[in-house]
Amino acid sequence: MVTLDAIQSKIAKLQKQAESIVQKQTSVGLAKIRDLMAKHGLSLADIESFVGKRRGRKPGASAKTATKRAVAAKYADPKTGATWTGRGRAPLWIRDVKDRSKFLIDGSAANGAAANPAGRKVAAKAARKTRASSTAVSKNAGKRAKAAPAKKAARKSGGRKSAATSAQVATAA
């Protein structure tokens, strides 16, 4: 039967072997790097400057990251306490809800738009867009209703318009 001490001594011996293997591999890798640097005439400063250029953005270097502001949450789930700012994809707890006003956090969207002149401008612009799109929809619906008999007549005649059908369309319009 194998004892705990025997297993621990084997583990220690294997760990020493693993460390020696890692040391050999790193020394071989470093030797290759040194040879390549000597072959191409590179210094450590050359490598550091090249690596610095190739890496991602430095913190605070971009004007875009400096102008980002934290957005206050507008909606909260009363069951879990999870919040959502109203931006981006809606979370599952509010995604299929038709009336999101139940989830509004006090003093966020409705009160903020009324108190803030910029918010009122945005709300007015959104209302104008809604009215314009609904007017366009109703105008297009009327055009479609007038064009429907002509299309049906064209389908019945095999796609060819006769003089009678075009006269009928002219009187219908």
BELJO-V75321 format. One record per residue. N is the residue number from 1. RES is the residue in three letters. OMEGA is omega in whole degrees, -180 to 180 (* if undefined). Layout:
N,RES,OMEGA / N,RES,OMEGA
//
This chain:
1,MET,-177 / 2,VAL,-179 / 3,THR,179 / 4,LEU,179 / 5,ASP,-180 / 6,ALA,179 / 7,ILE,-180 / 8,GLN,178 / 9,SER,176 / 10,LYS,179 / 11,ILE,180 / 12,ALA,179 / 13,LYS,179 / 14,LEU,178 / 15,GLN,177 / 16,LYS,178 / 17,GLN,-180 / 18,ALA,179 / 19,GLU,180 / 20,SER,178 / 21,ILE,179 / 22,VAL,-180 / 23,GLN,179 / 24,LYS,-179 / 25,GLN,180 / 26,THR,179 / 27,SER,177 / 28,VAL,179 / 29,GLY,179 / 30,LEU,178 / 31,ALA,178 / 32,LYS,180 / 33,ILE,180 / 34,ARG,179 / 35,ASP,179 / 36,LEU,178 / 37,MET,179 / 38,ALA,-179 / 39,LYS,-176 / 40,HIS,177 / 41,GLY,-179 / 42,LEU,174 / 43,SER,179 / 44,LEU,179 / 45,ALA,177 / 46,ASP,-179 / 47,ILE,180 / 48,GLU,179 / 49,SER,179 / 50,PHE,-180 / 51,VAL,179 / 52,GLY,179 / 53,LYS,-173 / 54,ARG,-176 / 55,ARG,-179 / 56,GLY,-178 / 57,ARG,174 / 58,LYS,-180 / 59,PRO,178 / 60,GLY,-177 / 61,ALA,-176 / 62,SER,177 / 63,ALA,-179 / 64,LYS,179 / 65,THR,-179 / 66,ALA,-177 / 67,THR,180 / 68,LYS,179 / 69,ARG,175 / 70,ALA,-179 / 71,VAL,180 / 72,ALA,179 / 73,ALA,179 / 74,LYS,-176 / 75,TYR,177 / 76,ALA,176 / 77,ASP,-178 / 78,PRO,-178 / 79,LYS,-174 / 80,THR,-177 / 81,GLY,178 / 82,ALA,-179 / 83,THR,178 / 84,TRP,-177 / 85,THR,-176 / 86,GLY,179 / 87,ARG,177 / 88,GLY,-178 / 89,ARG,-179 / 90,ALA,177 / 91,PRO,-175 / 92,LEU,-175 / 93,TRP,-180 / 94,ILE,-172 / 95,ARG,-174 / 96,ASP,-179 / 97,VAL,-179 / 98,LYS,-179 / 99,ASP,-177 / 100,ARG,-178 / 101,SER,178 / 102,LYS,-175 / 103,PHE,-179 / 104,LEU,174 / 105,ILE,-176 / 106,ASP,174 / 107,GLY,-178 / 108,SER,-169 / 109,ALA,-174 / 110,ALA,-178 / 111,ASN,-179 / 112,GLY,-179 / 113,ALA,-179 / 114,ALA,-177 / 115,ALA,-176 / 116,ASN,180 / 117,PRO,179 / 118,ALA,178 / 119,GLY,178 / 120,ARG,180 / 121,LYS,180 / 122,VAL,180 / 123,ALA,179 / 124,ALA,179 / 125,LYS,179 / 126,ALA,179 / 127,ALA,178 / 128,ARG,179 / 129,LYS,-179 / 130,THR,180 / 131,ARG,-179 / 132,ALA,-178 / 133,SER,180 / 134,SER,176 / 135,THR,179 / 136,ALA,180 / 137,VAL,-178 / 138,SER,177 / 139,LYS,180 / 140,ASN,179 / 141,ALA,178 / 142,GLY,178 / 143,LYS,180 / 144,ARG,-179 / 145,ALA,179 / 146,LYS,-177 / 147,ALA,-176 / 148,ALA,180 / 149,PRO,180 / 150,ALA,179 / 151,LYS,179 / 152,LYS,180 / 153,ALA,179 / 154,ALA,179 / 155,ARG,-179 / 156,LYS,-177 / 157,SER,177 / 158,GLY,177 / 159,GLY,180 / 160,ARG,176 / 161,LYS,175 / 162,SER,179 / 163,ALA,-179 / 164,ALA,-178 / 165,THR,179 / 166,SER,176 / 167,ALA,178 / 168,GLN,180 / 169,VAL,-180 / 170,ALA,180 / 171,THR,-180 / 172,ALA,-178 / 173,ALA,*
//
